[in-house]
Amino acid sequence: MKLMEEIEELKEYKEDKNLPIAELARRIEADDTTVGRWLKGGATPSCYSLYKVRRFLNSVKGWEGSKPLEPFKDKTTREREQTKKRY
């Protein structure tokens, strides 16, 4: 399973800053087991968790490996945009 762009960036941040998963999870305000699953590709974050990841990444934007992120879109908005692209 391919990692989401945000999770890939989160993984890069973790490795760049040499953070343990527990500390990264604390900073995101998420469970460390769950964050570990995201980073290994074993789980996908919910919309709310993805929002928290984006909020965290935006707050640390100044680190060297950061990429600009598009604004958060909930599942319904993303599905609508995908449908428009098809037609």
C-alpha positions as CSV (number, residue, x, y, z in Angstrom):
1,M,0.0,0.0,0.0
2,K,1.4,3.4,-1.0
3,L,1.6,5.9,1.8
4,M,-0.5,9.1,1.6
5,E,1.6,12.2,0.8
6,E,1.0,13.6,4.3
7,I,2.0,10.4,6.0
8,E,5.1,10.2,3.8
9,E,6.0,13.7,4.8
10,L,5.3,12.9,8.5
11,K,7.7,9.9,8.1
12,E,10.4,12.1,6.6
13,Y,10.0,14.6,9.4
14,K,10.2,11.8,12.1
15,E,13.4,10.5,10.5
16,D,14.9,13.9,9.9
17,K,14.3,15.0,13.5
18,N,15.2,11.5,14.9
19,L,11.9,11.3,16.9
20,P,10.5,8.2,18.5
21,I,7.0,7.4,17.4
22,A,5.6,8.2,20.8
23,E,6.9,11.7,20.7
24,L,5.7,12.3,17.2
25,A,2.2,10.9,18.2
26,R,2.2,13.3,21.2
27,R,2.9,16.2,19.0
28,I,0.1,15.2,16.6
29,E,-2.2,14.4,19.5
30,A,-2.7,10.9,18.3
31,D,-2.2,7.4,19.7
32,D,1.4,6.1,19.2
33,T,0.3,2.7,18.1
34,T,-2.0,4.2,15.4
35,V,0.8,6.6,14.2
36,G,3.1,3.6,14.0
37,R,0.6,1.8,11.8
38,W,0.2,4.9,9.5
39,L,4.0,5.1,9.1
40,K,4.3,1.4,8.2
41,G,1.4,1.6,5.8
42,G,-0.8,-0.7,7.9
43,A,-3.6,1.8,8.4
44,T,-5.0,4.9,6.9
45,P,-5.8,8.0,9.0
46,S,-9.5,9.0,9.4
47,C,-10.5,12.4,8.0
48,Y,-10.1,14.0,11.5
49,S,-6.7,12.3,12.0
50,L,-5.5,13.5,8.6
51,Y,-6.6,17.0,9.6
52,K,-4.5,16.8,12.7
53,V,-1.5,15.5,10.7
54,R,-1.9,18.4,8.2
55,R,-2.2,20.9,11.1
56,F,1.0,19.6,12.7
57,L,2.9,19.6,9.4
58,N,1.8,23.1,8.7
59,S,3.0,24.2,12.1
60,V,6.5,22.8,11.4
61,K,6.6,24.0,7.8
62,G,10.0,25.6,8.2
63,W,11.8,22.3,8.4
64,E,14.0,21.6,5.3
65,G,12.0,18.6,3.9
66,S,8.6,20.2,4.0
67,K,6.4,20.6,1.0
68,P,3.4,22.9,0.6
69,L,0.2,21.1,1.4
70,E,-3.1,21.7,-0.3
71,P,-6.0,22.8,2.0
72,F,-7.8,20.1,3.9
73,K,-10.8,18.6,2.0
74,D,-13.2,16.2,3.7
75,K,-14.1,12.9,2.0
76,T,-17.3,14.3,0.4
77,T,-15.5,17.2,-1.2
78,R,-12.8,15.0,-2.6
79,E,-15.4,12.6,-4.0
80,R,-17.3,15.5,-5.7
81,E,-14.1,16.8,-7.3
82,Q,-13.2,13.3,-8.6
83,T,-16.7,12.9,-10.0
84,K,-16.4,16.3,-11.8
85,K,-13.0,15.3,-13.3
86,R,-14.6,12.2,-14.8
87,Y,-17.3,14.0,-16.7
